[in-house]
Amino acid sequence: MDAFEALADPVRRDLLRRLAASPARVVDLAAEYPISRPAISKHLRLLTEADLVIATARGRERHYELARDGMAPVHEYLDGLRVSGPPIPEHLLDGLDLEVRRTTRERRTERTDHQEDTA
């Protein structure tokens, strides 16, 4: 299972959010959800297979923590969707700058003409 498949399930996304805060045991995680402990274990196994979670055996218990490097494919995908550079092309900003300067110049001229007419 890859990271995208693992993230498709809302329970697994929530487990990742929870593990981002701190590592936890299966029993602690199961207590926080309205589903069975074996179901939580299955979700954790799938997250481990997707390299999103690291399981460490400590005696008879397994402790789970977020594998932050496992999110790299997701980050790379999202980075690829981002637009590089300004959201408005530079040449359009140049045209806007020219129009602002022209309008400012015209208003100054109108004010000067108006002041001369009233004087």
QUIURNOR-V792519 format. One record per residue. N is the residue number from 1. RES is the residue in three letters. NEAR is the number of other ideal C-beta (glycine too) atoms within 10 Angstrom. Layout:
n=(N & N)
res=(RES & RES)
near=(NEAR & NEAR)
This chain:
n=(1 & 2 & 3 & 4 & 5 & 6 & 7 & 8 & 9 & 10 & 11 & 12 & 13 & 14 & 15 & 16 & 17 & 18 & 19 & 20 & 21 & 22 & 23 & 24 & 25 & 26 & 27 & 28 & 29 & 30 & 31 & 32 & 33 & 34 & 35 & 36 & 37 & 38 & 39 & 40 & 41 & 42 & 43 & 44 & 45 & 46 & 47 & 48 & 49 & 50 & 51 & 52 & 53 & 54 & 55 & 56 & 57 & 58 & 59 & 60 & 61 & 62 & 63 & 64 & 65 & 66 & 67 & 68 & 69 & 70 & 71 & 72 & 73 & 74 & 75 & 76 & 77 & 78 & 79 & 80 & 81 & 82 & 83 & 84 & 85 & 86 & 87 & 88 & 89 & 90 & 91 & 92 & 93 & 94 & 95 & 96 & 97 & 98 & 99 & 100 & 101 & 102 & 103 & 104 & 105 & 106 & 107 & 108 & 109 & 110 & 111 & 112 & 113 & 114 & 115 & 116 & 117 & 118 & 119)
res=(MET & ASP & ALA & PHE & GLU & ALA & LEU & ALA & ASP & PRO & VAL & ARG & ARG & ASP & LEU & LEU & ARG & ARG & LEU & ALA & ALA & SER & PRO & ALA & ARG & VAL & VAL & ASP & LEU & ALA & ALA & GLU & TYR & PRO & ILE & SER & ARG & PRO & ALA & ILE & SER & LYS & HIS & LEU & ARG & LEU & LEU & THR & GLU & ALA & ASP & LEU & VAL & ILE & ALA & THR & ALA & ARG & GLY & ARG & GLU & ARG & HIS & TYR & GLU & LEU & ALA & ARG & ASP & GLY & MET & ALA & PRO & VAL & HIS & GLU & TYR & LEU & ASP & GLY & LEU & ARG & VAL & SER & GLY & PRO & PRO & ILE & PRO & GLU & HIS & LEU & LEU & ASP & GLY & LEU & ASP & LEU & GLU & VAL & ARG & ARG & THR & THR & ARG & GLU & ARG & ARG & THR & GLU & ARG & THR & ASP & HIS & GLN & GLU & ASP & THR & ALA)
near=(15 & 13 & 19 & 11 & 12 & 23 & 16 & 10 & 13 & 8 & 14 & 21 & 13 & 14 & 25 & 21 & 10 & 16 & 20 & 11 & 8 & 9 & 13 & 18 & 13 & 17 & 11 & 15 & 19 & 18 & 11 & 11 & 15 & 7 & 11 & 10 & 13 & 10 & 13 & 21 & 15 & 14 & 21 & 22 & 14 & 17 & 27 & 18 & 13 & 20 & 17 & 25 & 23 & 17 & 14 & 10 & 8 & 8 & 6 & 5 & 11 & 16 & 15 & 23 & 14 & 20 & 18 & 11 & 10 & 19 & 17 & 12 & 13 & 15 & 12 & 9 & 11 & 10 & 9 & 8 & 6 & 6 & 6 & 6 & 7 & 9 & 5 & 9 & 10 & 8 & 8 & 10 & 11 & 10 & 10 & 11 & 10 & 10 & 10 & 10 & 10 & 10 & 10 & 10 & 10 & 10 & 10 & 10 & 10 & 10 & 10 & 10 & 10 & 10 & 9 & 8 & 7 & 6 & 5)
